[in-house]
Structure formats: C-alpha cells, structure tokens
Amino acid sequence: MAKQASNGENHSVAKPPPTPSPLRFSKFFQPNMRILVTGGAGFIGSHLVDKLMENEKNEVIVADNFFTGTKENLKKWIGHPRFELIRHDVTEPLLVEVDQIYHLACPASPIFYKYNPVKTIKTNVIGTLNMLGLAKRVGARILLTSTSEVYGDPLVHPQDESYWGNVNPIGVRSCYDEGKRVAETLMFDYHRQHGIEIRVARIFNTYGPRMNIDDGRVVSNFIAQAVRGEPLTVQAPGTQTRSFCYVSDMVDGLIRLMEGENTGPINIGNPGEFTMIELAETVKELINPDVEITMVENTPDDPRQRKPDITKAKELLGWEPKVKLRNGLPLMEDDFRLRLDKPRKN
Ligand SMILES: NC(=O)c1ccc[n+]([C@@H]2O[C@H](COP(=O)([O-])OP(=O)(O)OC[C@H]3O[C@@H](n4cnc5c(N)ncnc54)[C@H](O)[C@@H]3O)[C@@H](O)[C@H]2O)c1
C-alpha cells in the first residue's frame, strides 16, 4: 500500500523491514531474566544451566571456583552470547546485576566436603551470606540448595519439612550438615529482616550423568565399579536405605520452586526407597552381571534411613519425579563408559 511520506510524496513500493540494530545483540540488549548460578560447573548446576539456557529469554552467569566442578560440564555454552562463566569463590563478595540467584556452590560428596572441612563451613556460611548480600543489593530472588542432611540421622520416617532433624554438631560430617543448617537460617533471617525473596530446596540424593567418578557417592561408586569390572563395595550393614532422584527431575523441581510463590523449605527427591544391597543388585543386573558384591566398613554418622515426604512439593509445586531408577541408571552408565573409555561389549 502506498504510504504518505512526511514530505507529501507517495511511495508505491513497500520498503523491506529494517535490519535489526546491531545494539540488539550488544551489551545494551536486555534479556528478560538474568540468572546467576553459583556452583553451575558442578553436577546438578550444569544440568540446571542446560535447562535454563533452553529458554531464549534467559541470560545465565555461572560463578564457580572449580573445586569439584569442571568447564567440561559447560563446554557447549562457552562462547554463547547469553552465557558467561566466572571463576569465582563464593566466600568472596560478588557484584553482578541479576534477577535470580540459584545458589548451589558447595561440594556435595563427603570425600570432597571432608577434604577441607573449615572451607566447607566457610562456603556454606560466608558464601551464603555473600549471595544473600548480593540478592539484597540488586533485589534478586535467591534459591538455596539445602540438603536432606539437615535431618541428620532421622528419628522420623519418612522426613517431612516440619522435622527439625537429629544432627551431630561435632562429627566429621558436621561441616556440611550444620553448614547447610546455618545457610537455611541465614536465608530465613534475611527474608524476615530484609524482605529478601527466598526459596529453600532440601535436596535428597540425586544421580545422573556428569557426577564425579570416584567421588564416594554410592550410585557413582557402584556404576564406576560395574563399568570397570570391579566388585561393588556395599558399606555395612547394607540395609541402610536411600532414595535416588534422577537429575532432570531435580532440575525441574528447582525451577518450579524458583518460579513459584512458596519460600520452602521443600523436599525435592524421589521417595522410592532402596537398601544399599538392593541398589548394588540392580546395578549388577543392569550393568555388569559378572561383578561380585562385597561388604566394607561404614563411615561414621552415616544415616540409616533416608526417604523424602514430598507431599508439599506435590501440592505446592505440582512436582513429582518421573524417572525410575531402572531407567536412570543406564543413562548414567553411557556417560561413565564414555568418560572411563570402557565401551559396551556386544
Ligand atoms: N547431589 C546430591 O545428591 C545433593 C544432595 C543434597 C544437596 N545437594 C546440594 O546441591 C548442590 C550441588 O551439588 P552437586 O551434586 O552438583 O555437587 P558438585 O560438587 O558437583 O557441585 C558443586 C559446585 O560448587 C562449586 N563450588 C564448591 N565450593 C565453591 C566455592 N567456595 N565457590 C564457588 N564454587 C564452589 C564446585 O566447584 C562445583 O562446581 C550443593 O549445594 C549440594 O550441597 C546435592
């Protein structure tokens, strides 16, 4: 259609649309949501980043000191215009303009968190203080990945969020368990005192690709042992139970919690309960029927039973896990075989 130009001339040929301004792709282009993920180079964090990056309106910044995480976990995003990776230790302050903070930074495996227990406490306490300070300064919503370890060796079963726990304050695991308990306290104090928007997830055992091989966690141990053809070492008595949540379910739960209206704490985990012997037998059956199962000594303060009550997550987040252990283990096997250079025998 002819258009009347401001100088009064008629233009009968429609003009093609203008090419977007180069500014659109420059630092002046504002995405809808800028998200900081601390600990984003780790196991759960990197899967969370993958999911967040699927949304083209998200810009994701990862801050990680690479203690247990690796750049390898994020390699597909390095160089992407909506992604930034910062080598940063959360025990030091950080100032970035963000709308949301997923605060995951903290080693999760006992081997790593016991390696330098004072550093683990600092990461949980000073690190969480720093991230809350950032949230306060820039008005961001912050989510903490707390843990089922806040229930310690529980005296109620299954554990719901109203249970206050049975935790040893001076044991070798206390740097992690008590560290996370203080982190939760800080979250709620900042919420009450400063009105910060908080979300607290209590994560139960999670498994999946990119877990550290040989990190001492039971699923990765068994799978690495089965893939290498070594005996599966069950810690005595073997009747202690755990529940295992596949990482894609966990990430879905964390995002729902962040996007929803509830502060938590909310348990996120899979209520399917297995004894360690049952888990070893399942790994043996699915991955390597030729390996033996042997019993070894247990570590101090190892909880006897762990199973989440996820009523709250179901009701408030509309969330429940979808991936069954028998379906998740083979996905992890593929990743471990690749990293251990042990292809399947046909
Ligand atoms: N995996 C589980 O089963 C599980 C269970 C309960 C809670 N959690 C929690 O979920 C979060 C992620 O666990 P994960 O399994 O991915 O562990 P992970 O060890 O794979 O990842 C932790 C990440 O935090 C980084 N990190 C550690 N200390 C840091 C510091 N001081 N500054 C900056 N970065 C630091 C590590 O380098 C790593 O990338 C942790 O907060 C953990 O406590 C995990």
The ligand as a Tripos MOL2 file, in Angstrom:
@<TRIPOS>MOLECULE
LIG
   44    48     1     0     0
SMALL
NO_CHARGES

@<TRIPOS>ATOM
      1 N1         23.9680  -34.2940   44.5170 N.am      1 LIG1
      2 C1         23.2040  -34.5380   45.5540 C.2       1 LIG1
      3 O1         22.7590  -35.6700   45.7440 O.2       1 LIG1
      4 C2         22.8660  -33.4380   46.5230 C.ar      1 LIG1
      5 C3         22.0990  -33.7410   47.6540 C.ar      1 LIG1
      6 C4         21.7730  -32.7330   48.5190 C.ar      1 LIG1
      7 C5         22.1750  -31.4350   48.2960 C.ar      1 LIG1
      8 N2         22.9190  -31.1570   47.2040 N.ar      1 LIG1
      9 C6         23.3590  -29.7640   47.0120 C.3       1 LIG1
     10 O2         23.2440  -29.3850   45.6560 O.3       1 LIG1
     11 C7         24.3180  -28.5140   45.2970 C.3       1 LIG1
     12 C8         25.0440  -29.0620   44.0700 C.3       1 LIG1
     13 O3         25.5190  -30.3560   44.3580 O.3       1 LIG1
     14 P1         26.2540  -31.2220   43.2410 P.3       1 LIG1
     15 O4         25.8980  -32.6300   43.4650 O.co2     1 LIG1
     16 O5         26.0540  -30.6370   41.8990 O.co2     1 LIG1
     17 O6         27.7590  -31.0380   43.7140 O.3       1 LIG1
     18 P2         29.0770  -30.7190   42.8880 P.3       1 LIG1
     19 O7         30.2130  -30.9070   43.8210 O.co2     1 LIG1
     20 O8         29.0840  -31.4740   41.6040 O.co2     1 LIG1
     21 O9         28.8890  -29.1780   42.5410 O.3       1 LIG1
     22 C9         29.2050  -28.1430   43.4370 C.3       1 LIG1
     23 C10        29.7940  -26.9990   42.6230 C.3       1 LIG1
     24 O10        30.1200  -25.9260   43.5240 O.3       1 LIG1
     25 C11        31.4380  -25.4800   43.2320 C.3       1 LIG1
     26 N3         31.9790  -24.9070   44.4610 N.ar      1 LIG1
     27 C12        32.3020  -25.5340   45.6300 C.ar      1 LIG1
     28 N4         32.7460  -24.6580   46.5250 N.ar      1 LIG1
     29 C13        32.6980  -23.4390   45.9320 C.ar      1 LIG1
     30 C14        33.0580  -22.1210   46.3620 C.ar      1 LIG1
     31 N5         33.5500  -21.8830   47.5770 N.pl3     1 LIG1
     32 N6         32.8910  -21.1010   45.4760 N.ar      1 LIG1
     33 C15        32.4070  -21.3290   44.2340 C.ar      1 LIG1
     34 N7         32.0720  -22.5550   43.7770 N.ar      1 LIG1
     35 C16        32.2180  -23.5800   44.6260 C.ar      1 LIG1
     36 C17        32.1820  -26.7060   42.7600 C.3       1 LIG1
     37 O11        33.3390  -26.4210   42.0150 O.3       1 LIG1
     38 C18        31.0900  -27.3910   41.9210 C.3       1 LIG1
     39 O12        31.0800  -26.9130   40.6000 O.3       1 LIG1
     40 C19        25.1940  -28.3840   46.5490 C.3       1 LIG1
     41 O13        24.8240  -27.2040   47.2280 O.3       1 LIG1
     42 C20        24.8210  -29.5920   47.3760 C.3       1 LIG1
     43 O14        25.0010  -29.3530   48.7410 O.3       1 LIG1
     44 C21        23.2870  -32.1220   46.3250 C.ar      1 LIG1
@<TRIPOS>BOND
     1     1     2 1
     2     2     3 2
     3     2     4 1
     4     4     5 ar
     5     4    44 ar
     6     5     6 ar
     7     6     7 ar
     8     7     8 ar
     9     8     9 1
    10     8    44 ar
    11     9    10 1
    12     9    42 1
    13    10    11 1
    14    11    12 1
    15    11    40 1
    16    12    13 1
    17    13    14 1
    18    14    15 2
    19    14    16 1
    20    14    17 1
    21    17    18 1
    22    18    19 2
    23    18    20 1
    24    18    21 1
    25    21    22 1
    26    22    23 1
    27    23    24 1
    28    23    38 1
    29    24    25 1
    30    25    26 1
    31    25    36 1
    32    26    27 ar
    33    26    35 ar
    34    27    28 ar
    35    28    29 ar
    36    29    30 ar
    37    29    35 ar
    38    30    31 1
    39    30    32 ar
    40    32    33 ar
    41    33    34 ar
    42    34    35 ar
    43    36    37 1
    44    36    38 1
    45    38    39 1
    46    40    41 1
    47    40    42 1
    48    42    43 1
@<TRIPOS>SUBSTRUCTURE
     1 LIG1         1 GROUP 0 **** ****
